[in-house]
Amino acid sequence: MVVMGHVAGPYGISGWIKVFPYTEYVDGLADYPAWWLGRGDGKWREVKVNECAIHGSILTALLEHYSDRTAAAQLKGLQVAIPRSQLPVLSKSGEDGYYWSDLIGLEVVNLQGESLGKVTGLLETGANDVLQVRSLEESGGERLIPFISQVIVKVDLSTSRITADWGLDY
């Protein structure tokens, strides 16, 4: 499963939900007639998507068997995933891009070999995507590293490592 977004909460009173997508385009999830919902523990349940609509930077959806706000509210916080077999295949080299879920959990090191932390998420800023990197040290915080070619030297999915031209003190 590839996590493609999460349920932000109910939308209106008729069972619609707000979905924060992790896709390049807000309506990327609307292409799939069924989604799998889960908490990230490997237990997924398939739900049929009846309708989708775009509202700014969020996607709203009406799922089968969720006909009121109370039912929709129970979905808040769940991850939305699609089986990898239904997604376009991306090259290992990254020429076609990366799925965000493949980058989460990778260690980030700089050109000096110093560990900057692990990727905990990504942000879409409009200009470019940004890696959220949490330091492995207890006292360390979060770094925001632009995911652009001037900063990211190499992404190696086989070794679970990203090399970045980024200092420890940035």
Solvent accessible surface area in square Angstrom, and as a share of the most:
residue,aa,sasa,rsa
1,M,95,0.42
2,V,1,0.01
3,V,33,0.19
4,M,18,0.08
5,G,0,0.00
6,H,57,0.25
7,V,1,0.00
8,A,38,0.30
9,G,2,0.02
10,P,23,0.14
11,Y,79,0.30
12,G,41,0.40
13,I,140,0.71
14,S,62,0.40
15,G,1,0.01
16,W,50,0.18
17,I,1,0.00
18,K,65,0.27
19,V,0,0.00
20,F,87,0.36
21,P,11,0.07
22,Y,59,0.22
23,T,19,0.11
24,E,133,0.60
25,Y,146,0.55
26,V,42,0.24
27,D,61,0.32
28,G,18,0.17
29,L,0,0.00
30,A,43,0.33
31,D,117,0.61
32,Y,35,0.13
33,P,101,0.64
34,A,17,0.13
35,W,0,0.00
36,W,37,0.13
37,L,1,0.00
38,G,4,0.04
39,R,162,0.59
40,G,49,0.47
41,D,91,0.47
42,G,57,0.55
43,K,157,0.66
44,W,64,0.23
45,R,114,0.42
46,E,105,0.47
47,V,13,0.08
48,K,105,0.45
49,V,20,0.11
50,N,72,0.37
51,E,95,0.42
52,C,42,0.25
53,A,37,0.29
54,I,90,0.46
55,H,82,0.37
56,G,67,0.65
57,S,78,0.50
58,I,39,0.20
59,L,1,0.00
60,T,0,0.00
61,A,0,0.00
62,L,33,0.16
63,L,2,0.01
64,E,61,0.28
65,H,163,0.73
66,Y,33,0.13
67,S,91,0.59
68,D,66,0.34
69,R,112,0.41
70,T,97,0.56
71,A,25,0.19
72,A,0,0.00
73,A,45,0.35
74,Q,126,0.56
75,L,1,0.01
76,K,127,0.54
77,G,47,0.45
78,L,5,0.03
79,Q,56,0.25
80,V,0,0.00
81,A,0,0.00
82,I,0,0.00
83,P,25,0.15
84,R,117,0.43
85,S,107,0.69
86,Q,90,0.40
87,L,11,0.05
88,P,93,0.58
89,V,142,0.82
90,L,50,0.25
91,S,48,0.31
92,K,180,0.76
93,S,75,0.48
94,G,14,0.13
95,E,154,0.69
96,D,89,0.46
97,G,27,0.26
98,Y,49,0.19
99,Y,36,0.14
100,W,39,0.14
101,S,36,0.23
102,D,37,0.19
103,L,1,0.01
104,I,78,0.40
105,G,37,0.36
106,L,12,0.06
107,E,40,0.18
108,V,0,0.00
109,V,11,0.06
110,N,3,0.01
111,L,95,0.47
112,Q,134,0.59
113,G,57,0.54
114,E,68,0.30
115,S,48,0.31
116,L,1,0.01
117,G,0,0.00
118,K,89,0.38
119,V,2,0.01
120,T,72,0.42
121,G,10,0.09
122,L,15,0.08
123,L,71,0.35
124,E,104,0.47
125,T,81,0.47
126,G,72,0.69
127,A,96,0.75
128,N,46,0.23
129,D,38,0.20
130,V,16,0.09
131,L,0,0.00
132,Q,40,0.18
133,V,0,0.00
134,R,114,0.42
135,S,17,0.11
136,L,105,0.52
137,E,120,0.54
138,E,183,0.82
139,S,109,0.71
140,G,24,0.23
141,G,42,0.40
142,E,76,0.34
143,R,43,0.16
144,L,93,0.46
145,I,0,0.00
146,P,32,0.20
147,F,47,0.19
148,I,58,0.29
149,S,102,0.66
150,Q,140,0.62
151,V,14,0.08
152,I,21,0.11
153,V,86,0.49
154,K,115,0.49
155,V,22,0.12
156,D,32,0.17
157,L,58,0.29
158,S,105,0.68
159,T,91,0.53
160,S,56,0.36
161,R,104,0.38
162,I,0,0.00
163,T,29,0.17
164,A,0,0.00
165,D,72,0.37
166,W,47,0.17
167,G,14,0.14
168,L,81,0.40
169,D,129,0.67
170,Y,153,0.58
